């Protein structure tokens, strides 16, 4: 699920058909800072419907950060 009005409308229209909500609410910038926040309306609806939520943390297109975080020693240990 993306942080957009269309994505929210789709979730609301189809929430009864979803087993696991995987929103892309968070991202990591080139300095390793995680930013983002849950959508309170979506989170409440998921809670009310007892729908598990497993947010994604997306990496920025900065290839140095992507390479460092996905192949570094802490990522592979």
Secondary structure, DSSP 4 states (H G I P E B T S, - for coil): --SSHHHHHHHHHHGGG-SEE----EEE-TTS-EEE---HHHHHHHHHTT-EE---EEEPS-HHHHHHHHHSHHHH-
